[in-house]
Amino acid sequence: MPKKRTSRGRTKGGKGSSGTVHCSQCGAMVPRDKAKKITGRITLVEPTLAKELRSQGAYIAPSTDVKFYCVSCAVHRGVVKVRSELDRRMAGRLR
């Protein structure tokens, strides 16, 4: 049977089994190396208040939000795109 992807859709390499995580969208259990990890920065302070605090010299550390998506939810949300066979063969950034 032909192989669709060289990596079989995972970033595991030869390290054996990997842990699982919950998809942030649908709650499915997904292998950690197969899930799409999205990190975002969220501020806990309103923008107007943050601007005033910064003008007074305060440092406001942004909080990092980490989300894992299964492949189907990542495609649905537009995190990754459906690519043609030729595009799948080319390495590089997907976004």
C-alpha positions as CSV (number, residue, x, y, z in Angstrom):
1,M,0.0,0.0,0.0
2,P,1.4,3.4,-0.9
3,K,2.5,5.8,1.9
4,K,0.7,9.2,1.8
5,R,3.2,10.9,4.0
6,T,6.8,10.2,4.8
7,S,6.3,10.9,8.5
8,R,3.0,9.0,8.6
9,G,1.5,12.3,10.0
10,R,3.6,12.3,13.1
11,T,6.8,13.9,14.4
12,K,7.7,11.0,16.5
13,G,10.7,9.7,14.7
14,G,12.0,6.5,16.3
15,K,11.3,7.2,20.0
16,G,8.5,4.7,20.6
17,S,5.1,5.8,22.0
18,S,4.3,9.3,22.9
19,G,1.8,10.7,25.3
20,T,-1.7,11.9,24.5
21,V,-3.4,15.2,24.8
22,H,-7.0,16.4,24.6
23,C,-8.1,18.4,21.5
24,S,-9.1,21.9,22.6
25,Q,-12.0,21.9,20.2
26,C,-13.7,18.5,20.3
27,G,-12.0,16.8,23.3
28,A,-10.6,13.8,21.4
29,M,-7.5,12.1,22.7
30,V,-4.7,12.7,20.2
31,P,-1.1,11.5,20.3
32,R,1.0,14.5,21.4
33,D,3.3,14.3,18.3
34,K,0.3,14.2,15.9
35,A,-1.7,17.1,17.4
36,K,-1.2,20.6,16.1
37,K,0.1,22.8,18.9
38,I,-0.9,26.5,18.8
39,T,0.5,29.0,21.2
40,G,-1.0,32.4,21.6
41,R,-0.4,35.3,23.9
42,I,-3.3,36.7,25.9
43,T,-3.1,39.8,28.1
44,L,-5.0,39.8,31.4
45,V,-5.2,43.6,31.5
46,E,-7.5,45.8,29.4
47,P,-5.7,47.6,26.6
48,T,-6.5,51.1,27.9
49,L,-5.3,50.3,31.4
50,A,-2.2,48.6,30.0
51,K,-1.4,51.7,28.0
52,E,-1.6,53.8,31.1
53,L,0.5,51.4,33.1
54,R,3.2,51.2,30.4
55,S,3.4,55.0,30.2
56,Q,4.2,54.9,34.0
57,G,6.9,52.4,33.4
58,A,5.2,49.2,34.5
59,Y,6.0,45.9,32.8
60,I,3.0,43.7,32.0
61,A,3.9,40.1,31.2
62,P,1.6,38.4,28.7
63,S,0.3,35.0,29.5
64,T,0.9,32.2,27.1
65,D,-2.1,30.1,26.0
66,V,-1.3,26.7,24.6
67,K,-3.9,24.7,22.6
68,F,-3.7,21.3,20.9
69,Y,-6.0,20.5,18.0
70,C,-6.6,17.1,16.3
71,V,-6.0,17.1,12.6
72,S,-9.7,17.3,11.6
73,C,-10.3,20.3,14.0
74,A,-7.1,22.0,12.8
75,V,-8.3,21.8,9.2
76,H,-11.8,23.0,10.1
77,R,-10.4,26.0,12.0
78,G,-7.9,26.8,9.2
79,V,-4.8,26.1,11.4
80,V,-3.5,23.8,8.6
81,K,-4.6,23.7,5.0
82,V,-5.6,20.8,2.8
83,R,-2.7,20.5,0.4
84,S,-2.3,18.7,-2.9
85,E,0.1,15.8,-3.4
86,L,2.8,18.0,-4.8
87,D,2.5,20.5,-2.0
88,R,2.7,17.8,0.6
89,R,6.1,16.6,-0.8
90,M,7.6,20.1,-0.3
91,A,9.0,20.9,3.1
92,G,8.6,24.3,4.7
93,R,6.3,26.4,6.7
94,L,2.6,25.5,6.2
95,R,1.1,28.8,7.5
